[in-house]
Amino acid sequence: MEEITKESTVAEVVSNRLGSDHIFSKYKIDFCCGGNATLEVACKDNGVEFETLKQEIDLINNRIVGDSGLNDLDIASLITISKSDYHAIISNQLTEILPYASKVSEVHGIEHKEVIEINKLVKRLHALLNTSFNTSINLYAIIKDILLLENLHSRISSKYVINMQSSLEKNEITHQLIAETLKNISALSSNYIAPKGACNTYQYLYKNLKVIEHKVHKYMHLEKSIIIPKALKIIEK
């Protein structure tokens, strides 16, 4: 495993160091849409010392034993993980949280106007993720067709390349909108810190929104930085 350096990108580290996503989330470093940033730039932008970040990543990675890095898995396995560990779970978590966001908005909106906007953003996030998941399903189907052709040593026609490119463009736009929505929710909620004396529903909402944010970032990283690059390598052969 290569040593982490200031020139390493955030996406590379998340792909190769298990648990590093939690450290990046701790310091509010974007590891999905902002994954192309080097650690030097990410540390500077988020006010964290590189050596501190590196030590924490190495520490948590060393504690995780017996798991494989995502980069070691084949595309079919990665697609299965994306659908079972992210599509289904995130969808269920968001469906569960929607009524809480609405309730907090109704009860506390007069005193804390930001929760009214948060409620709107949670609904927007739900819609955007549904769009993203549907686009991903189409993309995965194309990738599986390409894999089958490769296994049969058949020529990959331009039709597959064009369809894949179209799905990638749609997915990239949706991912950017999702990242922007999550950033706005985080800012409005003071990084998911409920006001002093907040009721249990209020605290439950913020706690679970933070969990969902982390899960969504991991899902987008899996697609953007691992599944898609692996698929593109097959086409480029």
C-alpha positions in Angstrom: 0.0 0.0 0.0 1.4 3.4 -1.0 2.3 5.9 1.6 -0.1 8.8 2.0 1.6 12.1 0.8 0.4 15.7 0.4 0.1 14.9 -3.3 -2.3 12.0 -2.7 -5.9 12.9 -3.7 -8.7 12.6 -1.2 -10.5 10.1 -3.5 -7.3 7.9 -3.7 -7.0 7.8 0.1 -10.7 6.9 0.6 -10.4 4.1 -2.0 -7.3 2.6 -0.4 -7.5 3.4 3.3 -10.5 1.8 5.1 -12.0 4.1 7.6 -10.5 7.2 6.1 -13.9 8.5 5.1 -14.8 9.0 8.8 -11.7 11.1 9.3 -12.5 13.3 6.3 -16.1 13.7 7.5 -14.7 14.7 10.9 -12.8 17.6 9.3 -15.6 18.4 6.8 -13.4 17.4 3.8 -15.5 16.6 0.8 -14.5 13.1 -0.4 -17.1 12.6 -3.2 -17.4 15.6 -5.6 -14.3 17.2 -4.1 -12.3 14.0 -4.2 -9.9 15.2 -6.8 -8.3 17.7 -4.4 -4.9 16.8 -3.0 -4.5 16.4 0.7 -2.4 19.5 0.8 -5.2 21.6 -0.7 -7.9 19.9 1.4 -6.0 20.4 4.6 -5.3 24.1 3.8 -9.0 24.7 2.9 -10.3 23.1 6.0 -7.8 24.2 8.6 -6.2 20.9 9.5 -2.5 19.9 9.7 -1.5 17.3 7.1 0.4 15.2 9.7 -2.6 15.2 12.0 -4.9 14.0 9.3 -2.4 11.4 8.1 -1.8 10.0 11.6 -5.6 9.7 12.2 -6.1 8.0 8.9 -3.3 5.5 9.5 -4.6 4.8 13.0 -8.2 4.0 12.0 -7.0 2.0 9.0 -4.7 -0.1 11.2 -7.6 -0.9 13.5 -9.6 -2.4 10.7 -8.4 -5.9 10.0 -9.6 -8.5 7.6 -11.5 -6.3 5.1 -10.6 -5.7 1.5 -10.2 -2.3 0.0 -12.9 -1.4 -2.5 -10.3 -1.1 -5.3 -9.6 -4.8 -4.9 -13.1 -5.8 -5.8 -14.4 -6.5 -9.4 -17.1 -4.2 -10.9 -19.9 -6.7 -10.5 -19.2 -6.9 -6.7 -19.0 -3.1 -6.4 -22.3 -2.7 -8.2 -23.9 -5.2 -5.7 -22.5 -3.2 -2.8 -23.8 0.1 -4.3 -27.3 -1.3 -4.7 -27.6 -3.2 -1.4 -25.5 -1.1 1.0 -26.3 2.4 -0.4 -29.4 2.6 -2.7 -31.7 0.6 -0.4 -30.4 1.8 3.0 -30.2 5.5 2.1 -33.6 5.4 0.5 -35.1 3.8 3.7 -33.3 6.2 6.0 -34.5 9.2 4.1 -38.0 8.0 3.9 -38.0 7.5 7.7 -36.5 11.0 8.3 -38.9 13.0 6.1 -41.8 13.1 8.7 -39.3 14.2 11.4 -38.1 17.1 9.3 -41.7 18.1 8.6 -42.6 17.9 12.3 -39.6 19.9 13.5 -40.4 22.6 10.9 -44.0 22.8 12.0 -43.3 23.0 15.8 -40.0 24.9 15.9 -40.1 26.9 12.6 -41.2 30.2 14.2 -38.4 30.2 16.7 -35.8 28.6 14.5 -36.5 29.6 10.9 -33.7 27.5 9.5 -35.6 24.3 10.1 -38.2 25.4 7.6 -35.5 25.6 4.9 -34.0 22.3 6.1 -37.3 20.6 5.7 -37.4 21.8 2.1 -33.9 20.7 1.5 -34.5 17.2 2.9 -37.4 16.8 0.5 -35.1 18.0 -2.3 -32.4 15.6 -1.3 -34.9 12.7 -1.3 -36.0 13.6 -4.9 -32.4 14.0 -6.1 -31.3 10.7 -4.7 -34.2 8.9 -6.2 -33.1 10.4 -9.6 -29.5 9.4 -8.9 -30.4 5.8 -8.0 -32.6 5.4 -11.1 -29.8 6.8 -13.3 -27.3 4.5 -11.6 -29.5 1.4 -12.3 -29.4 2.3 -16.0 -25.7 2.9 -15.9 -25.1 -0.4 -14.1 -27.1 -2.2 -16.7 -24.9 -0.7 -19.5 -21.7 -1.6 -17.6 -22.9 -5.2 -17.1 -23.6 -5.5 -20.9 -20.1 -4.2 -21.6 -18.6 -6.7 -19.2 -20.5 -9.5 -20.9 -19.2 -8.4 -24.3 -15.6 -8.2 -22.9 -15.9 -11.8 -21.5 -17.1 -13.0 -24.8 -14.3 -11.1 -26.5 -16.9 -9.3 -28.6 -16.5 -5.8 -29.9 -18.0 -3.0 -27.8 -20.1 -1.0 -30.1 -20.3 2.8 -30.1 -24.0 2.4 -28.9 -22.8 1.3 -25.5 -20.2 4.0 -25.3 -22.7 6.7 -26.2 -25.4 5.4 -23.7 -22.8 5.1 -21.0 -21.5 8.7 -21.6 -25.1 10.0 -21.5 -25.7 8.2 -18.1 -22.4 9.5 -16.8 -23.3 13.1 -17.6 -26.7 12.9 -16.0 -25.2 11.3 -12.9 -22.5 13.9 -12.6 -25.0 16.7 -12.7 -27.2 15.0 -10.0 -24.2 14.3 -7.8 -23.3 18.0 -7.9 -26.8 19.0 -6.9 -26.8 16.4 -4.1 -23.5 17.6 -2.7 -24.7 21.2 -2.8 -27.9 20.3 -1.0 -26.0 18.4 1.7 -23.7 21.3 2.2 -26.6 23.7 2.6 -28.3 21.4 5.2 -25.0 21.1 7.1 -24.5 24.9 7.1 -28.1 25.7 8.2 -28.0 23.1 11.0 -24.6 24.3 12.3 -23.1 21.0 11.3 -26.0 19.1 12.8 -25.7 20.6 16.2 -29.2 21.0 17.7 -29.9 24.2 19.7 -29.6 24.0 23.5 -32.7 22.5 25.0 -33.9 21.0 21.7 -36.5 18.2 22.0 -35.8 14.6 21.3 -37.3 14.8 17.8 -35.2 17.8 16.9 -32.0 16.0 18.1 -33.0 12.8 16.4 -33.5 14.6 13.1 -30.0 16.2 13.2 -28.3 13.1 14.4 -29.7 11.1 11.5 -29.2 13.8 8.9 -25.5 13.6 9.8 -25.5 9.8 9.3 -27.2 10.2 6.0 -24.8 12.8 4.8 -21.8 10.5 5.5 -23.6 7.6 3.8 -24.4 9.6 0.7 -20.8 10.8 0.4 -19.6 7.2 0.5 -22.1 6.2 -2.1 -21.1 9.0 -4.5 -17.4 8.3 -3.9 -17.9 4.6 -4.7 -19.5 5.5 -8.1 -17.4 8.5 -9.1 -14.0 7.3 -8.0 -14.2 3.5 -8.2 -17.0 2.0 -10.3 -17.0 4.5 -13.2 -13.1 4.6 -13.6 -13.0 0.8 -13.7 -15.8 0.7 -16.4 -14.0 3.4 -18.4 -10.8 1.4 -18.4 -12.7 -1.5 -20.1 -14.0 0.8 -22.9 -10.6 2.4 -23.4 -8.9 -1.0 -24.1 
